[in-house]
Amino acid sequence: MFEKIMHYIKDFLENTPDDIYEFSVILENALVDDYDEMYKDQPKATEILTDETPWICATAEPGMTPEEIEEFKRQLKIEYEKALKAVV
């Protein structure tokens, strides 16, 4: 499950849609709903990913400007890369 979530984030970072709200809701829910399963796969990386990422997702709103979307992506990428480094 951890790998699936990381792939979902990577795909978003590489192919960002014009409206990111749906992505943010799905990711935020997955991090909560699938936490235990993700933790079994990669405990440390899951802790890192779920520390700040839900708060970042909560900042997304429908109709964000391109600048706001880029800031969202910048913050998400930082958390994604920290989690990636913790993968064992």
C-alpha positions as CSV (number, residue, x, y, z in Angstrom):
1,M,0.0,0.0,0.0
2,F,2.9,2.4,0.8
3,E,4.3,1.9,-2.7
4,K,0.8,2.6,-4.2
5,I,0.5,5.9,-2.4
6,M,4.0,7.0,-3.3
7,H,3.3,6.2,-6.9
8,Y,0.1,8.2,-6.7
9,I,2.0,11.2,-5.4
10,K,4.8,10.8,-8.0
11,D,2.3,10.7,-10.8
12,F,0.6,13.8,-9.5
13,L,3.9,15.7,-9.2
14,E,4.8,14.7,-12.8
15,N,1.3,15.2,-14.3
16,T,-0.4,17.8,-12.3
17,P,-4.0,18.5,-13.3
18,D,-5.3,22.1,-13.5
19,D,-7.5,21.5,-10.4
20,I,-5.7,19.7,-7.6
21,Y,-8.6,19.6,-5.1
22,E,-9.8,16.1,-5.9
23,F,-6.2,14.8,-5.6
24,S,-5.7,16.4,-2.2
25,V,-8.9,14.9,-0.8
26,I,-8.1,11.4,-2.1
27,L,-4.6,11.6,-0.8
28,E,-5.6,12.9,2.6
29,N,-8.2,10.2,3.0
30,A,-5.8,7.5,1.9
31,L,-3.1,8.6,4.4
32,V,-5.7,8.2,7.2
33,D,-7.6,5.2,6.0
34,D,-4.6,3.1,4.8
35,Y,-2.2,4.2,7.5
36,D,-2.0,0.8,9.3
37,E,-1.4,-1.1,6.0
38,M,1.2,1.5,4.9
39,Y,2.9,1.3,8.3
40,K,3.3,-2.5,7.9
41,D,5.2,-2.0,4.6
42,Q,7.4,1.0,5.6
43,P,7.0,2.2,9.2
44,K,9.5,5.0,9.3
45,A,8.6,6.3,5.8
46,T,4.9,6.2,6.6
47,E,5.5,8.2,9.8
48,I,7.4,10.8,7.8
49,L,4.8,10.9,5.0
50,T,1.9,11.2,7.3
51,D,3.4,13.9,9.6
52,E,2.9,17.0,7.4
53,T,1.3,15.7,4.2
54,P,-2.3,15.7,5.5
55,W,-1.9,19.4,6.6
56,I,-0.6,20.2,3.1
57,C,-3.6,18.5,1.5
58,A,-5.9,20.4,3.8
59,T,-4.7,23.7,2.2
60,A,-6.0,22.7,-1.2
61,E,-9.1,24.4,-2.4
62,P,-11.1,24.2,-5.7
63,G,-9.9,26.8,-8.3
64,M,-6.5,27.5,-6.9
65,T,-4.2,29.7,-9.0
66,P,-1.2,28.2,-10.8
67,E,1.1,29.9,-8.2
68,E,-0.9,28.3,-5.3
69,I,-0.7,24.9,-7.1
70,E,3.0,25.2,-7.5
71,E,3.4,26.1,-3.8
72,F,1.3,23.0,-2.9
73,K,3.5,20.8,-5.2
74,R,6.7,22.3,-3.7
75,Q,5.6,21.4,-0.2
76,L,4.3,18.0,-1.2
77,K,7.5,17.2,-3.0
78,I,9.5,17.9,0.1
79,E,7.5,15.4,2.1
80,Y,7.5,12.9,-0.7
81,E,11.3,13.0,-1.0
82,K,11.8,12.8,2.8
83,A,9.6,9.6,2.9
84,L,11.4,8.2,-0.1
85,K,14.8,8.5,1.6
86,A,13.4,6.6,4.6
87,V,12.3,3.6,2.5
88,V,14.1,0.4,3.5
